């Protein structure tokens, strides 16, 4: 079975020439724009390599690969271009961590060799991601940990700033958790946290990022989501917990903040959500408060 390659170029003749050269090495899916490529990836991200032109209308290859780096990190990223200045290459390396640059016109055998090297990157990335996942996963809940959350919110702010996007942050605290632990013991407390984590996963989208913030606190980043929509999600999570077996003993207080309305830095967004959470606790718990 051939490895899959996503080929992105706005010029059909260029795509045809690349397909003729690479069709014996890859199963090729083509896209005529960055937007079409992202649509394809959302439907099926099982690609080993993405090969994209840099200069395209609306969204550059660098911007596309920067999104791929965040959302599909196991995919090897290769850029092809007629000409690129050193400064452009450095931007692509810093923002998208491009693995290979190929200049047009290409020599066919060299192109095939460079794409085979990109495949090696793909396999290495798989192992690296496996080890990284162990390092960033909370063992009790299976969610990502505090370290990963800090990296993720920085990335989300960079992406939102670059593309003029929005996102919301939800900070969640388990009410009365100490009493629950004291009554049933820490092993049962861990089971309750794992049950809440499962609830958070089921209530959020693939693009959302739920993490254990620490102790009995959780956080969720909701890309492309305004604060009123985030409040609806938060209230649904709060109500859903009430229907579970532990819902008569512990509840959830939730604070919601948003980018850029509550700030443009990690500290500002987190602090705004934390203050909203504090107000929810002050008002009697089991509530959602908006920053």
C-alpha positions as CSV (number, residue, x, y, z in Angstrom):
1,X,0.0,0.0,0.0
2,X,1.5,3.3,-1.1
3,X,1.9,6.2,1.4
4,X,-0.5,9.1,0.8
5,X,0.6,12.5,-0.4
6,X,-1.5,15.6,-0.4
7,X,-0.4,17.8,-3.4
8,X,-1.4,21.5,-3.2
9,X,-0.8,23.9,-6.1
10,X,-3.1,26.4,-7.8
11,X,-1.7,25.5,-11.3
12,X,-3.2,22.3,-12.8
13,X,-0.2,21.8,-15.2
14,X,2.2,21.8,-12.3
15,X,0.1,19.3,-10.4
16,X,-0.1,17.1,-13.4
17,X,3.7,17.1,-13.9
18,X,4.3,16.3,-10.2
19,X,1.8,13.5,-10.3
20,X,3.5,11.9,-13.3
21,X,6.8,12.0,-11.4
22,X,5.5,10.7,-8.1
23,X,2.6,8.4,-8.9
24,X,4.8,5.3,-8.5
25,X,5.9,6.3,-5.0
26,X,2.6,7.8,-3.5
27,X,-1.1,7.6,-3.6
28,X,-1.7,11.3,-4.5
29,X,-4.7,13.5,-3.6
30,X,-4.6,16.9,-5.1
31,X,-6.0,20.3,-4.1
32,X,-6.0,23.6,-6.0
33,X,-5.8,25.9,-3.0
34,X,-4.9,25.9,0.7
35,X,-8.6,26.1,1.6
36,X,-9.4,23.0,-0.4
37,X,-6.4,21.2,1.2
38,X,-7.7,22.0,4.7
39,X,-11.2,20.8,3.7
40,X,-9.7,17.5,2.5
41,X,-7.7,17.1,5.7
42,X,-10.7,17.7,7.9
43,X,-12.4,14.8,6.1
44,X,-9.4,12.5,6.2
45,X,-6.0,13.4,7.6
46,X,-4.3,10.1,6.9
47,X,-1.5,11.5,4.8
48,X,2.2,10.9,5.3
49,X,3.4,14.0,3.4
50,X,1.9,17.3,2.3
51,X,3.7,19.0,-0.7
52,X,2.5,22.5,-1.3
53,X,3.4,25.5,-3.5
54,X,4.3,28.7,-1.5
55,X,2.7,31.3,-3.7
56,X,-1.1,30.7,-3.9
57,X,-4.1,33.1,-3.8
58,X,-5.7,33.9,-0.4
59,X,-3.5,31.7,1.7
60,X,0.2,31.0,1.2
61,X,1.9,27.6,1.5
62,X,3.6,28.8,4.7
63,X,0.3,29.6,6.3
64,X,-1.1,26.3,5.2
65,X,1.8,24.3,6.6
66,X,1.7,26.3,9.9
67,X,-1.9,25.1,10.3
68,X,-0.8,21.5,9.4
69,X,2.0,21.7,12.0
70,X,-0.6,22.5,14.7
71,X,-3.5,20.2,13.7
72,X,-1.7,17.4,11.9
73,X,1.8,17.3,13.4
74,X,2.6,13.8,12.2
75,X,2.5,14.9,8.6
76,X,5.9,15.7,6.9
77,X,5.8,19.2,5.4
78,X,7.4,19.9,2.1
79,X,7.3,23.2,0.2
80,X,7.9,23.8,-3.5
81,X,8.4,27.2,-5.1
82,X,9.8,28.9,-8.1
83,X,11.8,31.3,-6.0
84,X,12.1,32.0,-2.3
85,X,14.2,34.6,-0.5
86,X,16.2,33.5,2.5
87,X,13.9,35.6,4.7
88,X,10.8,33.8,3.4
89,X,12.5,30.4,4.0
90,X,13.2,31.4,7.6
91,X,9.6,32.4,8.2
92,X,8.5,29.1,6.8
93,X,10.9,27.2,9.0
94,X,9.9,29.2,12.2
95,X,6.2,29.2,11.6
96,X,5.6,25.9,9.9
97,X,8.7,23.9,10.7
98,X,9.1,22.9,7.0
99,X,11.1,19.8,6.5
100,X,12.1,20.2,2.9
101,X,12.3,23.0,0.3
102,X,12.2,22.1,-3.4
103,X,12.8,24.7,-6.1
104,X,11.1,24.8,-9.5
105,X,12.0,23.6,-12.1
106,X,12.9,20.4,-10.3
107,X,14.9,17.4,-11.5
108,X,12.7,14.3,-11.3
109,X,15.0,11.9,-9.6
110,X,16.1,14.5,-7.0
111,X,12.4,15.3,-6.4
112,X,11.7,11.6,-5.7
113,X,14.7,11.4,-3.4
114,X,13.6,14.4,-1.4
115,X,10.1,13.1,-1.0
116,X,11.5,9.7,0.2
117,X,13.5,11.6,2.8
118,X,10.3,13.4,3.8
119,X,8.7,9.9,4.4
120,X,11.5,9.2,6.8
121,X,10.5,12.4,8.6
122,X,7.0,11.1,8.8
123,X,8.0,7.9,10.4
124,X,10.3,9.8,12.9
125,X,7.5,12.2,13.7
126,X,5.2,9.3,14.6
127,X,7.7,8.0,17.2
128,X,8.4,11.5,18.4
129,X,4.6,12.2,18.8
130,X,4.2,8.9,20.7
131,X,6.9,9.9,23.2
132,X,5.6,13.5,23.4
133,X,2.1,12.2,24.1
134,X,3.4,10.3,27.1
135,X,5.1,13.5,28.4
136,X,2.0,15.7,28.0
137,X,-0.7,13.3,29.1
138,X,-2.2,13.4,32.6
139,X,-2.2,9.7,33.9
140,X,-5.4,10.1,35.9
141,X,-7.7,11.5,33.4
142,X,-6.1,10.8,30.0
143,X,-6.4,14.4,29.1
144,X,-3.4,16.6,28.2
145,X,-1.6,18.1,31.2
146,X,-0.8,21.7,32.3
147,X,2.4,21.9,30.3
148,X,0.6,21.0,27.0
149,X,-2.2,23.5,27.7
150,X,0.4,26.3,28.1
151,X,1.9,25.4,24.7
152,X,-1.5,25.0,23.1
153,X,-2.9,28.4,24.2
154,X,0.3,30.1,23.0
155,X,-0.1,28.4,19.6
156,X,-3.8,29.4,19.5
157,X,-3.1,33.0,20.2
158,X,-0.4,33.0,17.5
159,X,-2.9,31.5,15.0
160,X,-5.7,33.8,16.0
161,X,-3.5,36.8,15.7
162,X,-2.1,35.8,12.4
163,X,-5.4,35.1,10.8
164,X,-7.7,37.6,12.7
165,X,-9.6,34.7,14.4
166,X,-11.3,34.3,17.7
167,X,-11.3,31.6,20.4
168,X,-12.8,31.0,23.8
169,X,-11.3,29.6,27.0
170,X,-13.3,27.6,29.6
171,X,-11.9,27.1,33.1
172,X,-13.7,24.5,35.1
173,X,-13.5,23.6,38.8
174,X,-15.1,20.6,40.5
175,X,-17.2,21.8,43.4
176,X,-16.9,20.0,46.8
177,X,-14.2,17.7,45.5
178,X,-12.3,17.7,48.8
179,X,-15.4,16.5,50.7
180,X,-15.8,13.8,48.0
181,X,-12.2,12.7,48.5
182,X,-12.5,12.7,52.3
183,X,-15.6,10.7,52.2
184,X,-14.7,8.1,49.5
185,X,-10.9,8.1,49.4
186,X,-8.5,9.2,46.7
187,X,-8.9,6.2,44.4
188,X,-12.6,7.0,44.1
189,X,-11.7,10.7,43.7
190,X,-9.5,9.8,40.7
191,X,-12.3,7.8,39.2
192,X,-14.6,10.8,39.5
193,X,-12.0,13.0,37.7
194,X,-11.6,10.4,35.0
195,X,-15.4,10.4,34.6
196,X,-15.5,14.2,34.3
197,X,-12.7,14.0,31.7
198,X,-14.7,11.6,29.7
199,X,-17.7,14.0,29.9
200,X,-15.5,16.9,28.6
201,X,-14.3,14.8,25.7
202,X,-17.8,13.8,24.6
203,X,-19.1,17.4,24.9
204,X,-16.4,19.0,22.8
205,X,-15.3,18.9,19.1
206,X,-12.2,17.4,17.7
207,X,-10.7,20.9,17.2
208,X,-11.2,21.8,20.9
209,X,-8.5,21.0,23.4
210,X,-9.4,19.8,26.9
211,X,-6.6,19.6,29.6
212,X,-6.3,19.0,33.3
213,X,-5.1,22.3,34.7
214,X,-4.2,20.9,38.1
215,X,-5.9,19.3,41.0
216,X,-9.6,19.3,40.3
217,X,-9.4,22.1,37.7
218,X,-9.8,21.6,33.9
219,X,-9.5,24.0,30.9
220,X,-10.9,23.8,27.4
221,X,-9.7,25.9,24.4
222,X,-12.5,26.3,21.8
223,X,-11.1,27.7,18.5
224,X,-13.4,29.7,16.2
225,X,-15.9,30.0,19.1
226,X,-17.3,33.2,20.5
227,X,-18.1,33.6,24.2
228,X,-21.9,33.2,24.0
229,X,-21.4,29.9,22.1
230,X,-18.8,28.8,24.7
231,X,-21.2,29.6,27.5
232,X,-23.8,27.3,25.9
233,X,-21.2,24.5,25.7
234,X,-20.2,25.1,29.3
235,X,-23.8,25.1,30.6
236,X,-24.4,21.8,28.7
237,X,-21.4,20.3,30.4
238,X,-22.5,21.5,33.8
239,X,-26.0,20.1,33.3
240,X,-24.7,16.8,31.9
241,X,-22.7,16.2,35.0
242,X,-25.8,16.5,37.1
243,X,-27.2,13.4,35.3
244,X,-24.2,11.2,36.2
245,X,-23.9,9.0,39.3
246,X,-21.6,11.5,41.0
247,X,-23.8,14.5,40.1
248,X,-25.6,14.6,43.4
249,X,-22.3,14.9,45.3
250,X,-20.1,17.2,43.1
251,X,-21.0,19.9,40.6
252,X,-19.0,22.2,38.2
253,X,-18.3,25.9,38.3
254,X,-17.1,27.3,35.0
255,X,-15.6,30.6,33.9
256,X,-15.4,31.6,30.2
257,X,-13.2,34.2,28.6
258,X,-12.4,35.0,25.0
259,X,-9.8,36.2,22.6
260,X,-9.4,39.1,21.8
261,X,-12.2,40.6,23.9
262,X,-10.6,39.7,27.2
263,X,-7.0,40.3,26.1
264,X,-4.4,39.2,23.6
265,X,-1.9,37.4,25.8
266,X,-2.0,34.0,27.5
267,X,-1.9,35.6,30.9
268,X,-4.8,37.9,30.2
269,X,-7.1,35.2,28.7
270,X,-6.3,32.8,31.6
271,X,-6.7,35.4,34.3
272,X,-10.1,36.6,32.8
273,X,-11.4,33.0,32.8
274,X,-10.1,32.4,36.3
275,X,-11.8,35.6,37.6
276,X,-15.1,34.5,36.0
277,X,-14.7,31.1,37.7
278,X,-14.1,32.8,41.0
279,X,-17.4,34.7,40.6
280,X,-19.2,31.5,39.8
281,X,-17.9,30.0,43.1
282,X,-18.8,33.1,45.0
283,X,-22.4,33.0,43.7
284,X,-23.0,29.6,45.1
285,X,-21.2,27.2,42.7
286,X,-22.7,25.0,39.9
287,X,-22.8,28.1,37.7
288,X,-21.3,29.4,34.5
289,X,-19.9,33.0,34.5
290,X,-18.7,35.1,31.6
291,X,-15.6,37.3,31.8
